[in-house]
Amino acid sequence: SGVVNDSHGKPLAGVCVFSSSPYGGLAITRGDGSYQLRQLFTGGYFVGFQGGCGNKHSVAPQAYRGDPTFFGPATISVTAGQVTTGINAGMLPGATIAGHVMDQAGKPVSAVCIFISGVTGAGGFGNFGALETDHGGRYSAANLPPGQYNVVFSGLFARHRGCGPSPYADQQFSGAGIGARPDFVSAGGGRITTGVDAALSPAGKISG
């Protein structure tokens, strides 16, 4: 068990807390920032903290104790029948990437899948999920570690089936538009990086 606070020492609600245990390995922080991971067997586990379970402001993910890369998380010894306390975290501000997706006529395109992968920083080589644009073609990806990202627009989202075929060609973000060299997106902690937009072109076909 423990308490999760922000960088100013204020409790954070809605932070996802997970462990390496396949059982009892997920909890969500309460209004006072506290959490408990239950039903753990005797053994050693690592614990991670990330936004996305209802937190209001973007926070950067980290493992206990304060490892933003998750490459060297501290092992926590647990004994069945006892409560291991003081597994706390102080979360740093996370990055947010936002944009708008349109077709070549300038009309918003909904349900476009957006893949965000880390290139540099603590999120390097990490994948940060598949988002989808809303009915206005907008999207916003929060709770990212600060760094550089590759943003790809690919496929259309179908509920319960993930991302499927699309009438639009796959496209990496490029500030200069279609045909130009793809750009990495630099996203700073505590900031919303906007303008990561796309104007999708129709997909071509090859047959034989």
Buried (B, 14 or more C-beta within 10 A) or exposed (E): BBBBBBBEEEBBBBBBBBBBBEEBBEBBBBEEBBBBBEEBEEEEBBBBBBBBBEBEBBBBBBBBBEBBBBEEBBEBEBEEEEEBEEBBBBBBBBBBBBBBBBBEEEEBBBBBBBBBBBBEBBBBEBEBEBBBBBEEBBBBBBBBBBBBBBBBBBBBBEEEEEBEEBEBEEBBBBEEEEEEEBBBBBBBBBBEBEEBBBBBEEEEEEEE
